[in-house]
Amino acid sequence: MRFCPNCENMLIPRNKKLFCRFCNKEFELDHKTNDYKIVKIIKHNENESEPIIVRKALMNYRIFVRDRKAYEEFFQII
């Protein structure tokens, strides 16, 4: 992690350079040190859903109504 030599705030990687948000200055990224990794952020839609797999042993497991409501409220099941 590197800091701005002018204001001592943390430098943030942007456009393959290091950027200070307070000074609005860009600094060259030192490619010899691997301080930063390029990470791709994947945004998910709230409507996306995944299948739920239930084991055969748990298929006959009964859940109380109050517990079911608590699970639905906790996991926001509609």
mmCIF file of the N, C-alpha and C atoms, coordinates in Angstrom:
data_MODEL
# 
_entry.id   MODEL 
# 
loop_
_atom_site.group_PDB 
_atom_site.id 
_atom_site.type_symbol 
_atom_site.label_atom_id 
_atom_site.label_alt_id 
_atom_site.label_comp_id 
_atom_site.label_asym_id 
_atom_site.label_entity_id 
_atom_site.label_seq_id 
_atom_site.pdbx_PDB_ins_code 
_atom_site.Cartn_x 
_atom_site.Cartn_y 
_atom_site.Cartn_z 
_atom_site.occupancy 
_atom_site.B_iso_or_equiv 
_atom_site.pdbx_formal_charge 
_atom_site.auth_seq_id 
_atom_site.auth_comp_id 
_atom_site.auth_asym_id 
_atom_site.auth_atom_id 
_atom_site.pdbx_PDB_model_num 
ATOM 1   N N  . MET A 1 1  ? 0.847   -1.161  0.000   1.00 0.00 ? 1  MET A N  1 
ATOM 2   C CA . MET A 1 1  ? 0.000   0.000   0.000   1.00 0.00 ? 1  MET A CA 1 
ATOM 3   C C  . MET A 1 1  ? 0.899   1.233   0.000   1.00 0.00 ? 1  MET A C  1 
ATOM 4   N N  . ARG A 1 2  ? 0.543   2.187   -0.825  1.00 0.00 ? 2  ARG A N  1 
ATOM 5   C CA . ARG A 1 2  ? 1.340   3.404   -0.897  1.00 0.00 ? 2  ARG A CA 1 
ATOM 6   C C  . ARG A 1 2  ? 0.489   4.598   -0.503  1.00 0.00 ? 2  ARG A C  1 
ATOM 7   N N  . PHE A 1 3  ? 1.191   5.663   -0.083  1.00 0.00 ? 3  PHE A N  1 
ATOM 8   C CA . PHE A 1 3  ? 0.518   6.868   0.364   1.00 0.00 ? 3  PHE A CA 1 
ATOM 9   C C  . PHE A 1 3  ? 1.019   8.058   -0.440  1.00 0.00 ? 3  PHE A C  1 
ATOM 10  N N  . CYS A 1 4  ? 0.185   9.059   -0.532  1.00 0.00 ? 4  CYS A N  1 
ATOM 11  C CA . CYS A 1 4  ? 0.515   10.263  -1.290  1.00 0.00 ? 4  CYS A CA 1 
ATOM 12  C C  . CYS A 1 4  ? 1.662   11.002  -0.597  1.00 0.00 ? 4  CYS A C  1 
ATOM 13  N N  . PRO A 1 5  ? 2.696   11.380  -1.344  1.00 0.00 ? 5  PRO A N  1 
ATOM 14  C CA . PRO A 1 5  ? 3.804   12.119  -0.729  1.00 0.00 ? 5  PRO A CA 1 
ATOM 15  C C  . PRO A 1 5  ? 3.415   13.539  -0.321  1.00 0.00 ? 5  PRO A C  1 
ATOM 16  N N  . ASN A 1 6  ? 2.329   14.065  -0.884  1.00 0.00 ? 6  ASN A N  1 
ATOM 17  C CA . ASN A 1 6  ? 1.903   15.439  -0.573  1.00 0.00 ? 6  ASN A CA 1 
ATOM 18  C C  . ASN A 1 6  ? 1.003   15.518  0.658   1.00 0.00 ? 6  ASN A C  1 
ATOM 19  N N  . CYS A 1 7  ? -0.012  14.661  0.699   1.00 0.00 ? 7  CYS A N  1 
ATOM 20  C CA . CYS A 1 7  ? -1.001  14.778  1.781   1.00 0.00 ? 7  CYS A CA 1 
ATOM 21  C C  . CYS A 1 7  ? -1.062  13.559  2.699   1.00 0.00 ? 7  CYS A C  1 
ATOM 22  N N  . GLU A 1 8  ? -0.283  12.511  2.410   1.00 0.00 ? 8  GLU A N  1 
ATOM 23  C CA . GLU A 1 8  ? -0.194  11.297  3.225   1.00 0.00 ? 8  GLU A CA 1 
ATOM 24  C C  . GLU A 1 8  ? -1.480  10.467  3.244   1.00 0.00 ? 8  GLU A C  1 
ATOM 25  N N  . ASN A 1 9  ? -2.379  10.673  2.290   1.00 0.00 ? 9  ASN A N  1 
ATOM 26  C CA . ASN A 1 9  ? -3.575  9.840   2.184   1.00 0.00 ? 9  ASN A CA 1 
ATOM 27  C C  . ASN A 1 9  ? -3.272  8.625   1.318   1.00 0.00 ? 9  ASN A C  1 
ATOM 28  N N  . MET A 1 10 ? -4.094  7.607   1.454   1.00 0.00 ? 10 MET A N  1 
ATOM 29  C CA . MET A 1 10 ? -3.875  6.364   0.725   1.00 0.00 ? 10 MET A CA 1 
ATOM 30  C C  . MET A 1 10 ? -4.119  6.561   -0.769  1.00 0.00 ? 10 MET A C  1 
ATOM 31  N N  . LEU A 1 11 ? -3.230  5.981   -1.577  1.00 0.00 ? 11 LEU A N  1 
ATOM 32  C CA . LEU A 1 11 ? -3.380  6.040   -3.025  1.00 0.00 ? 11 LEU A CA 1 
ATOM 33  C C  . LEU A 1 11 ? -4.227  4.861   -3.492  1.00 0.00 ? 11 LEU A C  1 
ATOM 34  N N  . ILE A 1 12 ? -5.108  5.137   -4.443  1.00 0.00 ? 12 ILE A N  1 
ATOM 35  C CA . ILE A 1 12 ? -6.041  4.143   -4.946  1.00 0.00 ? 12 ILE A CA 1 
ATOM 36  C C  . ILE A 1 12 ? -5.704  3.831   -6.394  1.00 0.00 ? 12 ILE A C  1 
ATOM 37  N N  . PRO A 1 13 ? -5.666  2.553   -6.776  1.00 0.00 ? 13 PRO A N  1 
ATOM 38  C CA . PRO A 1 13 ? -5.385  2.233   -8.177  1.00 0.00 ? 13 PRO A CA 1 
ATOM 39  C C  . PRO A 1 13 ? -6.553  2.634   -9.080  1.00 0.00 ? 13 PRO A C  1 
ATOM 40  N N  . ARG A 1 14 ? -6.222  3.337   -10.162 1.00 0.00 ? 14 ARG A N  1 
ATOM 41  C CA . ARG A 1 14 ? -7.233  3.732   -11.139 1.00 0.00 ? 14 ARG A CA 1 
ATOM 42  C C  . ARG A 1 14 ? -6.541  3.946   -12.481 1.00 0.00 ? 14 ARG A C  1 
ATOM 43  N N  . ASN A 1 15 ? -7.090  3.361   -13.524 1.00 0.00 ? 15 ASN A N  1 
ATOM 44  C CA . ASN A 1 15 ? -6.552  3.476   -14.884 1.00 0.00 ? 15 ASN A CA 1 
ATOM 45  C C  . ASN A 1 15 ? -5.079  3.085   -14.947 1.00 0.00 ? 15 ASN A C  1 
ATOM 46  N N  . LYS A 1 16 ? -4.735  2.013   -14.267 1.00 0.00 ? 16 LYS A N  1 
ATOM 47  C CA . LYS A 1 16 ? -3.371  1.470   -14.230 1.00 0.00 ? 16 LYS A CA 1 
ATOM 48  C C  . LYS A 1 16 ? -2.357  2.452   -13.654 1.00 0.00 ? 16 LYS A C  1 
ATOM 49  N N  . LYS A 1 17 ? -2.831  3.353   -12.810 1.00 0.00 ? 17 LYS A N  1 
ATOM 50  C CA . LYS A 1 17 ? -1.973  4.283   -12.076 1.00 0.00 ? 17 LYS A CA 1 
ATOM 51  C C  . LYS A 1 17 ? -2.515  4.401   -10.665 1.00 0.00 ? 17 LYS A C  1 
ATOM 52  N N  . LEU A 1 18 ? -1.739  5.021   -9.789  1.00 0.00 ? 18 LEU A N  1 
ATOM 53  C CA . LEU A 1 18 ? -2.201  5.280   -8.426  1.00 0.00 ? 18 LEU A CA 1 
ATOM 54  C C  . LEU A 1 18 ? -2.720  6.700   -8.358  1.00 0.00 ? 18 LEU A C  1 
ATOM 55  N N  . PHE A 1 19 ? -3.868  6.869   -7.719  1.00 0.00 ? 19 PHE A N  1 
ATOM 56  C CA . PHE A 1 19 ? -4.552  8.158   -7.711  1.00 0.00 ? 19 PHE A CA 1 
ATOM 57  C C  . PHE A 1 19 ? -4.834  8.590   -6.281  1.00 0.00 ? 19 PHE A C  1 
ATOM 58  N N  . CYS A 1 20 ? -4.596  9.871   -6.004  1.00 0.00 ? 20 CYS A N  1 
ATOM 59  C CA . CYS A 1 20 ? -4.931  10.451  -4.702  1.00 0.00 ? 20 CYS A CA 1 
ATOM 60  C C  . CYS A 1 20 ? -6.234  11.221  -4.861  1.00 0.00 ? 20 CYS A C  1 
ATOM 61  N N  . ARG A 1 21 ? -7.244  10.840  -4.107  1.00 0.00 ? 21 ARG A N  1 
ATOM 62  C CA . ARG A 1 21 ? -8.550  11.495  -4.214  1.00 0.00 ? 21 ARG A CA 1 
ATOM 63  C C  . ARG A 1 21 ? -8.544  12.914  -3.664  1.00 0.00 ? 21 ARG A C  1 
ATOM 64  N N  . PHE A 1 22 ? -7.653  13.199  -2.759  1.00 0.00 ? 22 PHE A N  1 
ATOM 65  C CA . PHE A 1 22 ? -7.645  14.514  -2.127  1.00 0.00 ? 22 PHE A CA 1 
ATOM 66  C C  . PHE A 1 22 ? -6.837  15.528  -2.923  1.00 0.00 ? 22 PHE A C  1 
ATOM 67  N N  . CYS A 1 23 ? -5.715  15.095  -3.470  1.00 0.00 ? 23 CYS A N  1 
ATOM 68  C CA . CYS A 1 23 ? -4.867  15.994  -4.273  1.00 0.00 ? 23 CYS A CA 1 
ATOM 69  C C  . CYS A 1 23 ? -5.244  15.976  -5.753  1.00 0.00 ? 23 CYS A C  1 
ATOM 70  N N  . ASN A 1 24 ? -6.007  14.966  -6.162  1.00 0.00 ? 24 ASN A N  1 
ATOM 71  C CA . ASN A 1 24 ? -6.353  14.755  -7.571  1.00 0.00 ? 24 ASN A CA 1 
ATOM 72  C C  . ASN A 1 24 ? -5.113  14.612  -8.439  1.00 0.00 ? 24 ASN A C  1 
ATOM 73  N N  . LYS A 1 25 ? -4.120  13.894  -7.922  1.00 0.00 ? 25 LYS A N  1 
ATOM 74  C CA . LYS A 1 25 ? -2.891  13.668  -8.672  1.00 0.00 ? 25 LYS A CA 1 
ATOM 75  C C  . LYS A 1 25 ? -2.735  12.178  -8.932  1.00 0.00 ? 25 LYS A C  1 
ATOM 76  N N  . GLU A 1 26 ? -2.117  11.865  -10.069 1.00 0.00 ? 26 GLU A N  1 
ATOM 77  C CA . GLU A 1 26 ? -1.834  10.479  -10.415 1.00 0.00 ? 26 GLU A CA 1 
ATOM 78  C C  . GLU A 1 26 ? -0.346  10.206  -10.280 1.00 0.00 ? 26 GLU A C  1 
ATOM 79  N N  . PHE A 1 27 ? -0.035  8.992   -9.842  1.00 0.00 ? 27 PHE A N  1 
ATOM 80  C CA . PHE A 1 27 ? 1.346   8.567   -9.684  1.00 0.00 ? 27 PHE A CA 1 
ATOM 81  C C  . PHE A 1 27 ? 1.524   7.257   -10.436 1.00 0.00 ? 27 PHE A C  1 
ATOM 82  N N  . GLU A 1 28 ? 2.716   7.052   -10.939 1.00 0.00 ? 28 GLU A N  1 
ATOM 83  C CA . GLU A 1 28 ? 3.002   5.830   -11.683 1.00 0.00 ? 28 GLU A CA 1 
ATOM 84  C C  . GLU A 1 28 ? 2.978   4.627   -10.743 1.00 0.00 ? 28 GLU A C  1 
ATOM 85  N N  . LEU A 1 29 ? 2.450   3.553   -11.242 1.00 0.00 ? 29 LEU A N  1 
ATOM 86  C CA . LEU A 1 29 ? 2.389   2.312   -10.494 1.00 0.00 ? 29 LEU A CA 1 
ATOM 87  C C  . LEU A 1 29 ? 3.695   1.557   -10.694 1.00 0.00 ? 29 LEU A C  1 
ATOM 88  N N  . ASP A 1 30 ? 4.310   1.164   -9.600  1.00 0.00 ? 30 ASP A N  1 
ATOM 89  C CA . ASP A 1 30 ? 5.568   0.428   -9.673  1.00 0.00 ? 30 ASP A CA 1 
ATOM 90  C C  . ASP A 1 30 ? 5.255   -1.033  -9.989  1.00 0.00 ? 30 ASP A C  1 
ATOM 91  N N  . HIS A 1 31 ? 5.603   -1.482  -11.181 1.00 0.00 ? 31 HIS A N  1 
ATOM 92  C CA . HIS A 1 31 ? 5.273   -2.838  -11.616 1.00 0.00 ? 31 HIS A CA 1 
ATOM 93  C C  . HIS A 1 31 ? 6.182   -3.888  -10.997 1.00 0.00 ? 31 HIS A C  1 
ATOM 94  N N  . LYS A 1 32 ? 7.261   -3.475  -10.374 1.00 0.00 ? 32 LYS A N  1 
ATOM 95  C CA . LYS A 1 32 ? 8.174   -4.435  -9.752  1.00 0.00 ? 32 LYS A CA 1 
ATOM 96  C C  . LYS A 1 32 ? 7.589   -5.011  -8.468  1.00 0.00 ? 32 LYS A C  1 
ATOM 97  N N  . THR A 1 33 ? 6.834   -4.202  -7.752  1.00 0.00 ? 33 THR A N  1 
ATOM 98  C CA . THR A 1 33 ? 6.200   -4.687  -6.526  1.00 0.00 ? 33 THR A CA 1 
ATOM 99  C C  . THR A 1 33 ? 4.765   -5.068  -6.844  1.00 0.00 ? 33 THR A C  1 
ATOM 100 N N  . ASN A 1 34 ? 4.320   -6.152  -6.276  1.00 0.00 ? 34 ASN A N  1 
ATOM 101 C CA . ASN A 1 34 ? 2.960   -6.634  -6.516  1.00 0.00 ? 34 ASN A CA 1 
ATOM 102 C C  . ASN A 1 34 ? 2.051   -6.239  -5.360  1.00 0.00 ? 34 ASN A C  1 
ATOM 103 N N  . ASP A 1 35 ? 1.962   -4.947  -5.086  1.00 0.00 ? 35 ASP A N  1 
ATOM 104 C CA . ASP A 1 35 ? 1.120   -4.474  -3.986  1.00 0.00 ? 35 ASP A CA 1 
ATOM 105 C C  . ASP A 1 35 ? -0.361  -4.533  -4.334  1.00 0.00 ? 35 ASP A C  1 
ATOM 106 N N  . TYR A 1 36 ? -0.682  -4.417  -5.609  1.00 0.00 ? 36 TYR A N  1 
ATOM 107 C CA . TYR A 1 36 ? -2.075  -4.340  -6.022  1.00 0.00 ? 36 TYR A CA 1 
ATOM 108 C C  . TYR A 1 36 ? -2.389  -5.465  -6.994  1.00 0.00 ? 36 TYR A C  1 
ATOM 109 N N  . LYS A 1 37 ? -3.605  -5.953  -6.900  1.00 0.00 ? 37 LYS A N  1 
ATOM 110 C CA . LYS A 1 37 ? -4.091  -6.979  -7.818  1.00 0.00 ? 37 LYS A CA 1 
ATOM 111 C C  . LYS A 1 37 ? -5.271  -6.402  -8.581  1.00 0.00 ? 37 LYS A C  1 
ATOM 112 N N  . ILE A 1 38 ? -5.421  -6.802  -9.818  1.00 0.00 ? 38 ILE A N  1 
ATOM 113 C CA . ILE A 1 38 ? -6.575  -6.388  -10.607 1.00 0.00 ? 38 ILE A CA 1 
ATOM 114 C C  . ILE A 1 38 ? -7.718  -7.334  -10.268 1.00 0.00 ? 38 ILE A C  1 
ATOM 115 N N  . VAL A 1 39 ? -8.813  -6.769  -9.815  1.00 0.00 ? 39 VAL A N  1 
ATOM 116 C CA . VAL A 1 39 ? -9.963  -7.556  -9.396  1.00 0.00 ? 39 VAL A CA 1 
ATOM 117 C C  . VAL A 1 39 ? -11.164 -7.118  -10.216 1.00 0.00 ? 39 VAL A C  1 
ATOM 118 N N  . LYS A 1 40 ? -11.913 -8.077  -10.699 1.00 0.00 ? 40 LYS A N  1 
ATOM 119 C CA . LYS A 1 40 ? -13.122 -7.768  -11.450 1.00 0.00 ? 40 LYS A CA 1 
ATOM 120 C C  . LYS A 1 40 ? -14.313 -7.957  -10.526 1.00 0.00 ? 40 LYS A C  1 
ATOM 121 N N  . ILE A 1 41 ? -15.145 -6.947  -10.423 1.00 0.00 ? 41 ILE A N  1 
ATOM 122 C CA . ILE A 1 41 ? -16.319 -7.005  -9.562  1.00 0.00 ? 41 ILE A CA 1 
ATOM 123 C C  . ILE A 1 41 ? -17.506 -7.441  -10.401 1.00 0.00 ? 41 ILE A C  1 
ATOM 124 N N  . ILE A 1 42 ? -18.207 -8.457  -9.925  1.00 0.00 ? 42 ILE A N  1 
ATOM 125 C CA . ILE A 1 42 ? -19.381 -8.962  -10.617 1.00 0.00 ? 42 ILE A CA 1 
ATOM 126 C C  . ILE A 1 42 ? -20.608 -8.484  -9.858  1.00 0.00 ? 42 ILE A C  1 
ATOM 127 N N  . LYS A 1 43 ? -21.465 -7.749  -10.540 1.00 0.00 ? 43 LYS A N  1 
ATOM 128 C CA . LYS A 1 43 ? -22.693 -7.261  -9.915  1.00 0.00 ? 43 LYS A CA 1 
ATOM 129 C C  . LYS A 1 43 ? -23.812 -8.253  -10.192 1.00 0.00 ? 43 LYS A C  1 
ATOM 130 N N  . HIS A 1 44 ? -24.528 -8.613  -9.138  1.00 0.00 ? 44 HIS A N  1 
ATOM 131 C CA . HIS A 1 44 ? -25.614 -9.569  -9.262  1.00 0.00 ? 44 HIS A CA 1 
ATOM 132 C C  . HIS A 1 44 ? -26.947 -8.850  -9.175  1.00 0.00 ? 44 HIS A C  1 
ATOM 133 N N  . ASN A 1 45 ? -27.900 -9.376  -9.874  1.00 0.00 ? 45 ASN A N  1 
ATOM 134 C CA . ASN A 1 45 ? -29.255 -8.863  -9.847  1.00 0.00 ? 45 ASN A CA 1 
ATOM 135 C C  . ASN A 1 45 ? -29.966 -9.461  -8.635  1.00 0.00 ? 45 ASN A C  1 
ATOM 136 N N  . GLU A 1 46 ? -30.812 -8.695  -7.984  1.00 0.00 ? 46 GLU A N  1 
ATOM 137 C CA . GLU A 1 46 ? -31.518 -9.195  -6.803  1.00 0.00 ? 46 GLU A CA 1 
ATOM 138 C C  . GLU A 1 46 ? -32.501 -10.300 -7.161  1.00 0.00 ? 46 GLU A C  1 
ATOM 139 N N  . ASN A 1 47 ? -32.939 -10.341 -8.414  1.00 0.00 ? 47 ASN A N  1 
ATOM 140 C CA . ASN A 1 47 ? -33.914 -11.345 -8.833  1.00 0.00 ? 47 ASN A CA 1 
ATOM 141 C C  . ASN A 1 47 ? -33.269 -12.685 -9.171  1.00 0.00 ? 47 ASN A C  1 
ATOM 142 N N  . GLU A 1 48 ? -31.952 -12.749 -9.192  1.00 0.00 ? 48 GLU A N  1 
ATOM 143 C CA . GLU A 1 48 ? -31.279 -14.010 -9.478  1.00 0.00 ? 48 GLU A CA 1 
ATOM 144 C C  . GLU A 1 48 ? -31.510 -14.983 -8.330  1.00 0.00 ? 48 GLU A C  1 
ATOM 145 N N  . SER A 1 49 ? -31.675 -16.228 -8.677  1.00 0.00 ? 49 SER A N  1 
ATOM 146 C CA . SER A 1 49 ? -31.853 -17.234 -7.634  1.00 0.00 ? 49 SER A CA 1 
ATOM 147 C C  . SER A 1 49 ? -31.105 -18.497 -8.027  1.00 0.00 ? 49 SER A C  1 
ATOM 148 N N  . GLU A 1 50 ? -30.754 -19.269 -7.039  1.00 0.00 ? 50 GLU A N  1 
ATOM 149 C CA . GLU A 1 50 ? -30.034 -20.519 -7.228  1.00 0.00 ? 50 GLU A CA 1 
ATOM 150 C C  . GLU A 1 50 ? -30.924 -21.656 -6.745  1.00 0.00 ? 50 GLU A C  1 
ATOM 151 N N  . PRO A 1 51 ? -30.798 -22.825 -7.343  1.00 0.00 ? 51 PRO A N  1 
ATOM 152 C CA . PRO A 1 51 ? -31.600 -23.960 -6.871  1.00 0.00 ? 51 PRO A CA 1 
ATOM 153 C C  . PRO A 1 51 ? -31.155 -24.395 -5.479  1.00 0.00 ? 51 PRO A C  1 
ATOM 154 N N  . ILE A 1 52 ? -32.112 -24.858 -4.707  1.00 0.00 ? 52 ILE A N  1 
ATOM 155 C CA . ILE A 1 52 ? -31.837 -25.342 -3.356  1.00 0.00 ? 52 ILE A CA 1 
ATOM 156 C C  . ILE A 1 52 ? -31.844 -26.864 -3.399  1.00 0.00 ? 52 ILE A C  1 
ATOM 157 N N  . ILE A 1 53 ? -30.778 -27.463 -2.932  1.00 0.00 ? 53 ILE A N  1 
ATOM 158 C CA . ILE A 1 53 ? -30.656 -28.919 -2.932  1.00 0.00 ? 53 ILE A CA 1 
ATOM 159 C C  . ILE A 1 53 ? -30.904 -29.414 -1.513  1.00 0.00 ? 53 ILE A C  1 
ATOM 160 N N  . VAL A 1 54 ? -31.869 -30.323 -1.379  1.00 0.00 ? 54 VAL A N  1 
ATOM 161 C CA . VAL A 1 54 ? -32.232 -30.859 -0.071  1.00 0.00 ? 54 VAL A CA 1 
ATOM 162 C C  . VAL A 1 54 ? -31.850 -32.332 -0.036  1.00 0.00 ? 54 VAL A C  1 
ATOM 163 N N  . ARG A 1 55 ? -31.172 -32.725 1.016   1.00 0.00 ? 55 ARG A N  1 
ATOM 164 C CA . ARG A 1 55 ? -30.803 -34.133 1.179   1.00 0.00 ? 55 ARG A CA 1 
ATOM 165 C C  . ARG A 1 55 ? -32.048 -34.958 1.475   1.00 0.00 ? 55 ARG A C  1 
ATOM 166 N N  . LYS A 1 56 ? -31.998 -36.220 1.062   1.00 0.00 ? 56 LYS A N  1 
ATOM 167 C CA . LYS A 1 56 ? -33.139 -37.106 1.309   1.00 0.00 ? 56 LYS A CA 1 
ATOM 168 C C  . LYS A 1 56 ? -33.403 -37.261 2.798   1.00 0.00 ? 56 LYS A C  1 
ATOM 169 N N  . ALA A 1 57 ? -32.364 -37.244 3.608   1.00 0.00 ? 57 ALA A N  1 
ATOM 170 C CA . ALA A 1 57 ? -32.529 -37.407 5.053   1.00 0.00 ? 57 ALA A CA 1 
ATOM 171 C C  . ALA A 1 57 ? -33.306 -36.242 5.658   1.00 0.00 ? 57 ALA A C  1 
ATOM 172 N N  . LEU A 1 58 ? -33.230 -35.082 5.044   1.00 0.00 ? 58 LEU A N  1 
ATOM 173 C CA . LEU A 1 58 ? -33.906 -33.906 5.592   1.00 0.00 ? 58 LEU A CA 1 
ATOM 174 C C  . LEU A 1 58 ? -35.263 -33.647 4.953   1.00 0.00 ? 58 LEU A C  1 
ATOM 175 N N  . MET A 1 59 ? -35.657 -34.460 3.965   1.00 0.00 ? 59 MET A N  1 
ATOM 176 C CA . MET A 1 59 ? -36.919 -34.203 3.271   1.00 0.00 ? 59 MET A CA 1 
ATOM 177 C C  . MET A 1 59 ? -38.120 -34.372 4.192   1.00 0.00 ? 59 MET A C  1 
ATOM 178 N N  . ASN A 1 60 ? -38.059 -35.320 5.127   1.00 0.00 ? 60 ASN A N  1 
ATOM 179 C CA . ASN A 1 60 ? -39.178 -35.560 6.038   1.00 0.00 ? 60 ASN A CA 1 
ATOM 180 C C  . ASN A 1 60 ? -39.052 -34.763 7.327   1.00 0.00 ? 60 ASN A C  1 
ATOM 181 N N  . TYR A 1 61 ? -38.018 -33.962 7.437   1.00 0.00 ? 61 TYR A N  1 
ATOM 182 C CA . TYR A 1 61 ? -37.807 -33.154 8.635   1.00 0.00 ? 61 TYR A CA 1 
ATOM 183 C C  . TYR A 1 61 ? -38.858 -32.054 8.683   1.00 0.00 ? 61 TYR A C  1 
ATOM 184 N N  . ARG A 1 62 ? -39.618 -32.023 9.755   1.00 0.00 ? 62 ARG A N  1 
ATOM 185 C CA . ARG A 1 62 ? -40.669 -31.005 9.888   1.00 0.00 ? 62 ARG A CA 1 
ATOM 186 C C  . ARG A 1 62 ? -40.131 -29.818 10.675  1.00 0.00 ? 62 ARG A C  1 
ATOM 187 N N  . ILE A 1 63 ? -40.553 -28.663 10.254  1.00 0.00 ? 63 ILE A N  1 
ATOM 188 C CA . ILE A 1 63 ? -40.116 -27.438 10.908  1.00 0.00 ? 63 ILE A CA 1 
ATOM 189 C C  . ILE A 1 63 ? -41.348 -26.770 11.517  1.00 0.00 ? 63 ILE A C  1 
ATOM 190 N N  . PHE A 1 64 ? -41.205 -26.231 12.701  1.00 0.00 ? 64 PHE A N  1 
ATOM 191 C CA . PHE A 1 64 ? -42.319 -25.566 13.349  1.00 0.00 ? 64 PHE A CA 1 
ATOM 192 C C  . PHE A 1 64 ? -42.685 -24.293 12.602  1.00 0.00 ? 64 PHE A C  1 
ATOM 193 N N  . VAL A 1 65 ? -43.941 -23.898 12.721  1.00 0.00 ? 65 VAL A N  1 
ATOM 194 C CA . VAL A 1 65 ? -44.438 -22.717 12.011  1.00 0.00 ? 65 VAL A CA 1 
ATOM 195 C C  . VAL A 1 65 ? -43.674 -21.475 12.445  1.00 0.00 ? 65 VAL A C  1 
ATOM 196 N N  . ARG A 1 66 ? -43.410 -21.334 13.733  1.00 0.00 ? 66 ARG A N  1 
ATOM 197 C CA . ARG A 1 66 ? -42.698 -20.138 14.199  1.00 0.00 ? 66 ARG A CA 1 
ATOM 198 C C  . ARG A 1 66 ? -41.264 -20.110 13.658  1.00 0.00 ? 66 ARG A C  1 
ATOM 199 N N  . ASP A 1 67 ? -40.641 -21.302 13.572  1.00 0.00 ? 67 ASP A N  1 
ATOM 200 C CA . ASP A 1 67 ? -39.290 -21.367 13.012  1.00 0.00 ? 67 ASP A CA 1 
ATOM 201 C C  . ASP A 1 67 ? -39.304 -21.060 11.522  1.00 0.00 ? 67 ASP A C  1 
ATOM 202 N N  . ARG A 1 68 ? -40.314 -21.572 10.815  1.00 0.00 ? 68 ARG A N  1 
ATOM 203 C CA . ARG A 1 68 ? -40.427 -21.308 9.385   1.00 0.00 ? 68 ARG A CA 1 
ATOM 204 C C  . ARG A 1 68 ? -40.568 -19.803 9.136   1.00 0.00 ? 68 ARG A C  1 
ATOM 205 N N  . LYS A 1 69 ? -41.398 -19.143 9.930   1.00 0.00 ? 69 LYS A N  1 
ATOM 206 C CA . LYS A 1 69 ? -41.573 -17.693 9.770   1.00 0.00 ? 69 LYS A CA 1 
ATOM 207 C C  . LYS A 1 69 ? -40.271 -16.955 10.050  1.00 0.00 ? 69 LYS A C  1 
ATOM 208 N N  . ALA A 1 70 ? -39.531 -17.425 11.046  1.00 0.00 ? 70 ALA A N  1 
ATOM 209 C CA . ALA A 1 70 ? -38.247 -16.788 11.361  1.00 0.00 ? 70 ALA A CA 1 
ATOM 210 C C  . ALA A 1 70 ? -37.261 -16.971 10.215  1.00 0.00 ? 70 ALA A C  1 
ATOM 211 N N  . TYR A 1 71 ? -37.222 -18.196 9.628   1.00 0.00 ? 71 TYR A N  1 
ATOM 212 C CA . TYR A 1 71 ? -36.342 -18.435 8.479   1.00 0.00 ? 71 TYR A CA 1 
ATOM 213 C C  . TYR A 1 71 ? -36.746 -17.558 7.298   1.00 0.00 ? 71 TYR A C  1 
ATOM 214 N N  . GLU A 1 72 ? -38.050 -17.498 7.024   1.00 0.00 ? 72 GLU A N  1 
ATOM 215 C CA . GLU A 1 72 ? -38.527 -16.699 5.897   1.00 0.00 ? 72 GLU A CA 1 
ATOM 216 C C  . GLU A 1 72 ? -38.192 -15.229 6.096   1.00 0.00 ? 72 GLU A C  1 
ATOM 217 N N  . GLU A 1 73 ? -38.349 -14.769 7.326   1.00 0.00 ? 73 GLU A N  1 
ATOM 218 C CA . GLU A 1 73 ? -38.035 -13.370 7.613   1.00 0.00 ? 73 GLU A CA 1 
ATOM 219 C C  . GLU A 1 73 ? -36.533 -13.118 7.502   1.00 0.00 ? 73 GLU A C  1 
ATOM 220 N N  . PHE A 1 74 ? -35.736 -14.056 7.997   1.00 0.00 ? 74 PHE A N  1 
ATOM 221 C CA . PHE A 1 74 ? -34.280 -13.896 7.959   1.00 0.00 ? 74 PHE A CA 1 
ATOM 222 C C  . PHE A 1 74 ? -33.745 -13.942 6.533   1.00 0.00 ? 74 PHE A C  1 
ATOM 223 N N  . PHE A 1 75 ? -34.244 -14.897 5.735   1.00 0.00 ? 75 PHE A N  1 
ATOM 224 C CA . PHE A 1 75 ? -33.754 -15.048 4.371   1.00 0.00 ? 75 PHE A CA 1 
ATOM 225 C C  . PHE A 1 75 ? -34.603 -14.292 3.355   1.00 0.00 ? 75 PHE A C  1 
ATOM 226 N N  . GLN A 1 76 ? -35.609 -13.576 3.819   1.00 0.00 ? 76 GLN A N  1 
ATOM 227 C CA . GLN A 1 76 ? -36.504 -12.769 2.984   1.00 0.00 ? 76 GLN A CA 1 
ATOM 228 C C  . GLN A 1 76 ? -37.122 -13.601 1.866   1.00 0.00 ? 76 GLN A C  1 
ATOM 229 N N  . ILE A 1 77 ? -37.695 -14.731 2.241   1.00 0.00 ? 77 ILE A N  1 
ATOM 230 C CA . ILE A 1 77 ? -38.361 -15.601 1.270   1.00 0.00 ? 77 ILE A CA 1 
ATOM 231 C C  . ILE A 1 77 ? -39.766 -15.076 1.053   1.00 0.00 ? 77 ILE A C  1 
ATOM 232 N N  . ILE A 1 78 ? -40.143 -14.986 -0.201  1.00 0.00 ? 78 ILE A N  1 
ATOM 233 C CA . ILE A 1 78 ? -41.490 -14.484 -0.524  1.00 0.00 ? 78 ILE A CA 1 
ATOM 234 C C  . ILE A 1 78 ? -42.387 -15.653 -0.848  1.00 0.00 ? 78 ILE A C  1 
# 
